[in-house]
Amino acid sequence: MTFTSLLATSQAIRRLPPTTADRIAAGEVVERPAAAVKELVENALDAGARRVTVALEGGGTDRILVEDDGAGMSPADLALCIERHATSKLPDEATLFRIATLGFRGEALPSIGAVSRLTITTRPRDGEAHAIAVEAGRVGEVMPAAAPPGTRVEVRDLFFATPARRKFLKTPGTEAAHAVEAVRRLAFAWPEVGFHVTVDGRTALDLPPADRAGRAGALLGRDFATASVPVEGSWPDLVLEGLAGLPTHHRATAAEQHLVVNRRPVRDPLLRAALRVAYRDVLAAGRHPVAALFLEIPPEAVDVNVHPMKTELRFRDASGVRGAMIASLRRALGTGAGVGLARTGWDSSSTAADPAWPSRAGQPLPQEEIQGEASVTWPDGTETPTRAPGFAEPGFAFTAPAPRPVQPRFALPPGALSVPAEAPPLPSGSAAEGPLGRPLAQLLDTYVLAEAPDGALILVDQHAAHERLTHERLSAQLVAGGVRSQPLLLPAVVDMPAADALRLAGRAEDLARLGLEIEPFGPGAILVRALPALLGTPEPGPILADIAAELADWEESTALERRLDAAVARLACHGSVRAGRRLNPAEMAALLREMEATPRAATCSHGRPTFLRLGAGDLARMFGRT
């Protein structure tokens, strides 16, 4: 029978049997063993468990066992919990619009029972234990049992009732890895709960109760704990706390981006996009930041009933949440080079380390926590009340500060450094010495070797570092109203391909904001009347060629702020100290101090690191002493 004839014969409409309908519905909720594990662990957490144990066999298809020490269920609730759309988490219809639990649909247990052999054994803290069995949707009787307080859910032969679904599963090892990752993400959101996961009898995850800092360190490793900065932001309707990896600590994928909203781990596109934008100017293309971020927002301001797996959200004020997240991350990342080395991780006295903090979801914030900052104070004592290009307004009575560096001491054109030629290097331990330490030597006329206060060796790429300093100063001038220009004594004529000349001429007004004053000069030529003052007197030809190439990469729909920032990065590259130029000790010291005082100076404008740090442990490993 052909497909066409099959359609022709299927004309009568009939009601599907309940068992078939349940199996179809189960396909959305339980797509693989990891989904079943996630639903069962969420139920345990909603029941107030302080310890959750998970055992997997055969990748979860042979057996899944989830045990908890939560509240347990009475015999009547046990009989009801395996019926579709039966839940204890929505006491009334209004609660659907302010969900404060992980589960709420009442579909998980019926869906799992429809495609497997399910046994639930439970005992409330002040009652007797009972058990119920479900096989492929057929429900047994509630029977007395023996068990400690809490709930034990055993799932055997997952998808035996839907063999077609089982054929689409990956290898047992792959399925087990997805299940462990599901528990791992929930463990991030619930650090005060202990988790133990075994795969075929071998321990895959063992996490004792901890605070957020301890849980992040246990799951992301010691290197993240020492290569991250705290992120904090507080508004009347939003609290954001967590850790963000320094730009030098990145990954090839976004797998280590842990985003938690009201105790729910999510993979929300809006939040991921905000994270990407915040790192856009400090991370190399194709690399992804590492972060563990916790957002608390009133339940009525976010809709979690969007995705079958409840991993995507819809915010009432999406642009406000996005702007607040970008602003908080950029503030955290806007430290000088090396500053994060001396101030990483959560302070153990902060609220982020308090396991009770997340329980305030949906409650009014104390007045002292409503900060609503409107400016930021920089190391030179000045404040910046303005917004940087591309910042979205958070919408929570908060204005994002623009990255404004202190008045540079090392942002002059090559050959015009205003430091004494014979100035001695800074002595070790002096008050002027910062996290990057004192300069020792210049290597290959390209790298500055310094000794940090703790004895570590610092290796600075002088061109990449000075490029970031110039970039930040140009950006500050752009935010303040426009980059200051320096008229050329004699206007320069630059010959270039006609398409590039036409592209530049069409953006002459925008480029004037960057201090680059140009006008068309016949076919295939541009007349340059002024260049940004910060660049000194470079050849205008290479500058125009690079900017024309940058403009060609962006479509018409690309935001003007993004184009301008990319052009600023190109200009900064041309106005920086080049590799191969000799620096005297005072110039090297000035470069280090300016890096420490300039936001985002740990990476250049292209996202590459500006310095490397070799501590005692690194050197010991390199020499095989450990």
C-alpha positions in Angstrom: 0.0 0.0 0.0 1.4 3.4 -1.0 1.5 6.4 1.3 -1.1 8.1 -0.8 -3.5 5.2 -0.6 -2.9 5.0 3.2 -4.1 8.6 3.6 -7.1 7.9 1.4 -8.3 5.1 3.6 -7.8 7.0 6.9 -10.9 9.1 6.7 -12.9 8.2 9.9 -12.1 10.1 13.0 -12.0 8.1 16.2 -10.9 8.7 19.8 -7.5 7.1 20.6 -7.4 4.6 23.4 -6.1 6.1 26.7 -3.0 3.9 26.6 -2.0 5.1 23.1 -2.7 8.7 24.0 -0.5 8.4 27.0 2.3 7.0 25.0 2.1 9.8 22.5 2.1 12.4 25.2 5.0 10.6 26.9 7.1 11.3 23.7 7.2 15.0 24.5 8.0 14.6 28.2 10.4 11.6 28.1 12.4 11.8 24.9 15.4 9.9 26.4 16.6 8.5 29.8 18.1 11.9 30.8 14.6 13.5 30.6 13.2 10.9 32.9 16.1 11.4 35.4 15.6 15.2 35.3 11.8 14.9 36.0 12.3 12.5 38.9 15.1 14.5 40.5 13.0 17.7 40.1 10.1 15.9 41.9 12.6 15.0 44.7 13.7 18.6 45.1 10.2 20.0 45.1 9.5 17.5 47.9 12.2 19.1 50.0 14.9 16.5 49.7 18.3 17.2 51.2 19.9 14.2 49.7 19.2 12.6 46.2 20.7 9.4 45.0 20.5 8.3 41.3 21.6 4.9 39.9 21.7 4.2 36.2 22.1 0.8 34.4 22.4 0.3 30.7 22.5 4.1 30.1 19.2 4.4 31.9 17.1 2.2 29.6 17.6 -0.9 31.7 17.1 0.7 35.1 16.8 4.2 36.7 16.6 4.5 40.4 16.0 7.8 42.2 15.9 7.9 46.0 15.3 11.0 48.2 14.7 11.9 51.8 11.9 14.3 51.0 8.4 14.6 52.4 7.0 11.4 50.9 3.3 10.7 50.0 0.3 9.3 51.7 -1.5 6.3 50.1 -4.2 8.5 48.6 -1.6 10.9 47.0 0.4 7.9 45.8 -2.6 6.5 43.9 -3.2 9.9 42.4 0.3 10.9 41.4 0.5 8.5 38.5 -2.7 10.0 36.9 -2.1 12.5 34.1 -2.4 16.2 35.1 -2.5 15.4 38.8 -0.1 17.6 40.8 0.3 19.1 44.3 2.2 22.1 43.0 -0.7 24.2 41.6 -3.2 24.7 44.4 -5.4 27.0 42.2 -5.6 28.3 38.7 -3.9 31.6 39.6 -0.8 29.8 40.6 -0.2 28.9 37.0 0.9 32.5 36.4 3.4 32.6 39.3 5.1 29.1 39.3 7.6 28.7 42.1 8.3 25.0 41.8 10.3 23.0 39.3 7.4 20.8 38.3 3.7 21.8 37.8 2.2 19.9 34.8 1.5 16.6 36.5 2.8 14.7 33.4 6.2 13.2 34.4 5.2 10.1 36.4 2.2 9.1 34.1 4.4 9.6 31.0 7.3 7.4 32.4 4.8 4.8 33.5 3.3 4.7 30.0 6.5 3.6 28.4 8.2 1.5 31.2 7.9 -0.6 34.2 7.6 1.9 37.1 7.6 1.2 40.8 7.1 4.0 43.4 7.7 3.3 47.1 7.1 6.2 49.5 6.8 7.0 53.1 5.8 10.3 54.7 7.8 11.3 57.8 4.9 10.6 60.1 3.3 7.7 58.3 3.7 4.2 56.9 5.3 3.2 53.6 3.3 2.1 50.6 4.2 1.2 47.0 2.5 1.2 43.6 3.5 -0.4 40.3 2.7 0.8 36.7 3.5 -1.3 33.6 3.0 0.3 30.1 0.2 2.4 31.5 -1.5 -0.4 33.5 -1.8 0.7 37.1 -1.6 -1.7 40.0 -3.0 -1.4 43.5 -1.4 0.6 46.4 0.3 -1.9 48.6 2.0 -1.7 52.1 5.8 -1.7 51.9 8.9 -1.2 54.0 11.0 1.9 53.3 12.7 4.8 55.1 11.0 8.3 55.0 11.1 9.7 51.5 10.4 8.4 48.0 12.1 5.7 45.9 11.3 5.6 42.2 12.5 2.7 40.1 12.1 2.7 36.3 12.9 -0.5 34.4 13.0 -1.3 30.7 12.4 2.3 29.6 10.6 2.5 26.2 9.9 -1.2 26.1 6.3 -0.2 25.3 7.5 2.1 22.5 10.3 0.1 20.8 10.5 2.6 17.9 11.6 5.3 20.3 14.3 3.0 21.8 15.9 2.6 18.3 16.7 6.3 18.2 18.7 6.3 21.4 22.5 6.5 21.4 24.9 4.1 23.0 24.4 3.4 26.7 27.5 5.5 27.5 26.2 8.5 25.7 22.7 8.3 27.2 24.3 7.9 30.7 26.4 11.0 30.1 23.3 13.1 29.2 21.6 11.8 32.4 24.5 12.7 34.6 24.7 16.2 33.0 21.0 16.7 33.8 21.7 16.0 37.4 24.8 18.1 37.3 22.8 21.1 36.2 20.3 20.7 38.9 23.1 20.4 41.4 24.3 23.8 40.4 20.9 25.3 41.1 20.5 23.4 44.5 23.9 23.5 46.2 22.5 22.9 49.6 21.3 19.4 48.5 23.7 16.5 48.3 23.7 14.4 45.1 25.2 11.0 44.4 25.0 9.4 40.9 26.3 6.0 39.9 26.5 4.5 36.4 26.6 0.7 36.2 27.9 0.6 39.8 30.6 3.3 39.4 30.4 6.7 41.0 29.9 9.4 38.4 29.0 12.3 40.7 29.3 12.7 44.4 28.5 16.2 45.7 28.0 16.8 49.4 25.9 19.8 50.5 27.7 23.1 50.0 27.2 26.8 49.3 27.2 28.2 45.8 30.9 28.9 45.7 31.7 25.4 46.9 29.4 23.8 44.4 30.7 25.8 41.5 34.3 24.9 42.5 33.4 21.2 42.7 31.7 21.1 39.3 33.8 23.6 37.3 37.1 22.8 38.8 39.8 24.7 40.7 41.0 26.5 37.6 37.6 28.2 37.3 37.6 29.2 40.9 40.9 31.0 40.4 40.0 32.4 36.9 36.7 34.0 37.6 35.2 37.2 39.0 32.0 37.7 41.0 29.0 39.1 39.3 26.4 41.1 41.3 23.5 43.2 40.4 20.4 44.1 42.5 17.2 45.9 41.4 13.7 46.0 42.8 12.5 43.1 40.5 15.8 41.3 39.8 18.8 39.9 41.7 21.7 38.6 39.7 24.7 36.8 41.4 27.3 34.3 40.4 30.7 33.9 38.8 31.9 34.8 35.4 35.1 33.3 33.9 37.8 35.8 33.0 38.1 36.3 29.2 41.3 34.2 29.3 39.3 31.2 30.6 37.1 30.0 27.7 35.9 26.8 26.1 35.2 25.5 22.6 31.5 25.1 23.3 28.9 26.7 25.5 28.5 23.5 27.6 29.9 25.2 30.7 27.5 28.1 30.8 25.2 27.4 33.8 22.2 29.8 34.0 19.7 29.4 36.8 16.5 31.3 37.1 14.5 30.9 40.3 16.3 27.7 41.2 15.6 26.3 37.7 18.5 25.5 35.3 17.7 26.8 31.9 19.2 27.1 28.4 17.3 30.2 27.5 18.3 31.8 24.2 17.8 35.3 25.5 20.1 34.8 28.5 22.7 33.0 26.4 22.6 35.9 23.9 23.2 38.4 26.7 26.2 36.4 27.9 27.6 36.3 24.4 27.1 40.1 24.0 28.8 40.8 27.3 31.9 38.9 26.2 31.8 40.0 22.6 34.7 42.5 22.8 37.0 40.5 25.0 36.7 36.9 23.6 38.2 35.5 20.4 35.7 34.4 17.7 34.6 30.8 18.1 35.3 30.6 21.8 32.7 30.6 24.6 32.8 31.9 28.1 32.4 29.9 31.3 29.9 31.2 33.8 27.6 30.2 36.7 24.9 32.8 37.1 21.8 32.8 39.3 18.9 35.1 38.6 16.0 35.7 41.1 12.9 37.3 39.7 9.3 37.4 40.9 7.5 34.2 39.6 4.8 36.3 38.0 7.4 38.2 35.9 8.5 35.0 34.1 6.6 32.3 32.2 8.2 28.8 32.5 5.3 27.1 30.7 6.9 27.6 27.2 9.0 24.6 26.4 8.1 20.9 27.1 11.4 20.4 28.9 10.9 23.8 30.8 14.4 24.9 29.7 13.3 28.1 28.0 11.5 31.0 29.5 9.5 34.1 28.5 10.2 37.2 30.6 7.7 39.9 31.1 10.4 42.5 30.6 12.8 40.6 28.3 14.9 43.7 27.3 15.2 44.7 30.9 16.5 41.3 32.0 18.9 41.2 29.0 20.2 44.7 29.7 20.7 44.0 33.4 22.6 40.9 32.7 24.9 42.5 30.1 25.5 45.5 32.4 26.4 43.4 35.4 28.7 41.1 33.4 30.5 44.1 31.8 31.0 45.7 35.2 32.4 42.5 36.5 34.7 42.0 33.5 35.6 45.7 33.4 38.6 45.3 35.7 42.2 46.0 34.9 44.5 43.3 33.8 45.6 41.1 36.7 43.0 42.6 39.1 41.0 39.4 38.9 43.9 37.4 40.0 43.8 39.0 43.4 40.0 39.0 43.6 38.4 35.9 42.2 35.4 33.8 43.4 32.7 34.6 45.8 33.5 36.2 49.1 32.5 33.6 51.7 30.7 36.4 53.6 28.5 37.4 50.7 24.9 36.4 50.2 25.9 34.3 47.2 27.4 31.8 49.7 24.2 31.7 51.7 22.2 28.6 50.8 19.1 30.3 52.2 19.3 33.2 49.8 17.5 31.6 46.9 14.4 31.0 49.1 13.6 34.7 48.8 12.2 34.2 45.2 9.0 36.2 44.8 9.5 38.1 48.1 10.1 41.9 48.3 13.8 42.7 48.6 15.0 44.5 51.6 15.5 48.2 51.0 19.3 48.0 51.5 19.5 45.5 48.7 17.9 47.8 46.1 21.0 49.5 44.8 20.0 50.9 41.5 23.5 52.3 40.8 23.6 55.2 38.3 27.3 55.6 38.0 30.6 53.9 38.5 33.7 55.2 40.3 37.0 54.5 38.6 40.5 54.4 40.1 41.2 58.1 39.5 38.1 59.0 41.6 35.9 60.1 38.7 32.4 58.8 38.0 30.8 57.8 34.7 27.0 58.2 34.5 26.6 57.4 30.8 25.9 54.2 28.9 28.2 52.4 26.5 27.2 51.9 22.9 25.0 48.8 22.5 23.9 48.6 26.1 20.2 47.9 26.5 18.5 49.8 29.2 17.8 47.3 32.0 14.4 48.8 32.9 14.9 48.3 36.6 15.9 51.9 37.6 19.5 51.2 36.7 21.8 52.8 34.2 24.7 50.7 32.9 28.1 52.4 33.3 30.2 52.9 30.2 33.7 51.4 30.3 35.8 54.5 30.9 39.5 54.1 31.8 41.5 56.4 33.9 43.6 59.1 32.2 46.2 56.9 30.4 49.8 57.2 31.1 50.8 54.9 28.3 48.3 55.8 25.6 50.6 58.1 23.5 51.7 57.3 20.0 54.9 55.2 19.6 57.9 57.3 20.1 56.2 60.0 22.1 56.1 58.3 25.6 56.3 61.1 28.2 58.3 59.2 30.7 62.0 59.8 31.7 64.4 57.8 29.6 66.4 56.9 32.7 63.6 56.3 35.2 64.5 53.2 37.3 62.1 50.2 37.4 59.7 50.0 40.3 61.2 48.3 43.3 59.6 45.1 44.4 57.0 45.5 47.1 56.6 49.3 46.6 53.2 50.9 47.0 53.1 51.6 43.3 53.4 47.9 42.4 50.2 46.3 41.2 49.0 42.7 40.5 51.2 42.6 37.3 54.3 43.4 39.4 57.5 45.0 38.3 59.2 44.8 34.9 62.3 42.7 34.6 63.2 42.7 30.9 61.9 42.9 27.4 62.1 39.7 25.3 62.4 39.6 21.6 61.5 43.2 21.5 57.9 42.1 21.8 57.2 40.8 25.3 57.6 42.4 28.7 58.7 40.0 31.4 57.6 41.0 34.9 57.6 39.6 38.4 54.3 39.6 40.3 54.2 40.4 44.1 53.7 36.7 44.8 56.7 35.7 42.7 54.8 34.6 39.7 56.2 35.5 36.2 54.1 37.7 34.0 54.7 37.8 30.2 52.9 40.7 28.5 52.4 41.1 24.7 53.2 44.8 24.4 51.3 45.3 21.1 48.1 43.5 22.3 48.2 45.2 25.6 48.6 48.7 24.2 45.9 48.0 21.6 43.4 47.4 24.4 44.5 50.6 26.1 44.0 52.6 23.0 40.7 50.9 22.2 39.3 51.8 25.7 40.4 55.4 25.4 38.9 55.8 21.9 35.6 54.1 23.2 35.5 56.5 26.1 35.9 59.5 23.8 33.2 58.1 21.5 30.7 57.7 24.4 31.5 61.3 25.5 30.5 62.7 22.1 33.1 61.8 19.6 36.7 60.9 19.1 39.0 63.9 19.1 40.6 64.4 15.7 43.9 65.9 14.6 43.8 67.8 11.2 46.6 66.8 8.8 48.9 69.6 7.8 48.4 68.5 4.2 45.4 66.4 3.3 46.3 62.9 2.1 44.9 61.2 -1.0 44.5 57.5 -0.7 44.0 55.4 -3.8 41.9 52.2 -3.3 39.4 50.0 -5.1 36.4 51.9 -6.2 34.0 49.7 -4.2 35.9 50.3 -1.0 36.1 54.1 -1.7 32.4 54.2 -2.3 31.7 52.2 0.9 33.9 54.6 3.0 32.3 57.7 1.4 28.9 56.4 2.3 29.9 56.2 5.9 31.8 59.5 6.1 29.4 61.0 8.7 29.8 58.0 11.0 33.5 57.9 10.6 33.7 61.6 11.6 32.5 60.5 15.0 35.7 58.4 15.2 37.9 61.4 14.4 38.4 60.2 10.8 37.4 63.0 8.5 37.3 61.9 4.8 35.6 62.9 1.6 35.4 61.4 -1.9 38.2 62.5 -4.3 37.2 61.1 -7.7 36.7 57.5 -8.6 38.7 55.1 -6.5 40.3 57.7 -4.2 39.6 59.2 -0.7 40.8 62.5 0.6 41.8 62.3 4.3 41.7 65.6 6.2 42.0 64.4 9.8 42.9 61.3 11.9 42.1 60.4 15.5 44.5 62.4 17.7 45.3 59.3 19.8 46.9 57.6 16.8 49.6 60.2 16.2 50.7 60.3 12.6 50.3 56.9 11.0 49.9 56.2 7.3 46.2 56.7 6.5 46.2 54.2 3.7 46.3 51.0 5.8 43.8 52.5 8.2 41.3 53.1 5.5 41.8 49.7 3.9 41.2 48.0 7.3 38.0 50.0 8.0 36.7 49.4 4.5 37.2 45.6 5.0 35.5 45.9 8.4 32.5 47.7 6.9 32.2 45.1 4.2 31.8 42.3 6.7 28.7 43.9 8.2 25.3 43.8 6.6 23.0 46.8 6.5 21.0 45.4 9.4 24.0 45.5 11.7 23.6 48.0 14.5 25.6 51.3 14.0 27.1 50.9 17.5 28.5 47.5 16.5 30.0 48.9 13.4 31.5 51.8 15.2 33.0 49.5 17.9 34.5 47.3 15.2 36.0 50.3 13.6 37.4 51.5 16.9 39.1 48.2 17.3 40.7 48.6 13.9 41.9 52.1 14.7 43.3 50.9 18.1 45.4 48.4 16.3 47.0 51.0 14.1 47.7 53.4 17.1 49.5 50.8 19.3 53.1 50.1 20.1 54.3 47.5 17.6 56.2 44.3 18.2 59.9 45.0 17.6 60.0 48.3 19.4 62.4 48.6 22.3 60.9 49.9 25.6 62.9 51.3 28.4 62.2 50.2 32.1 60.0 53.2 32.8 57.9 52.6 29.7 57.4 48.9 30.6 56.4 49.9 34.2 54.0 52.5 32.8 52.4 49.9 30.5 51.9 47.4 33.4 50.3 50.1 35.6 48.0 51.3 32.8 46.9 47.7 32.1 45.9 47.3 35.8 43.8 50.5 35.6 42.1 49.9 32.3 38.9 47.9 32.0 39.0 44.6 30.0 42.8 44.9 29.6 43.3 41.1 30.0 42.5 40.6 26.3 43.1 42.7 23.2 40.4 44.0 20.9 40.4 40.7 19.1 39.9 38.6 22.2 43.5 37.3 22.5 45.2 37.4 25.9 47.4 40.4 26.6 49.4 38.6 29.3 50.2 35.1 30.6 50.9 34.2 34.2 53.2 31.4 35.3 52.9 30.7 39.0 55.0 28.4 41.2 52.7 25.5 40.4 52.8 26.1 36.7 56.6 26.2 36.7 56.8 23.0 38.8 54.6 21.1 36.4 56.6 22.4 33.4 59.8 21.1 34.9 58.2 17.8 36.1 58.7 18.7 39.8 55.1 17.5 40.7 
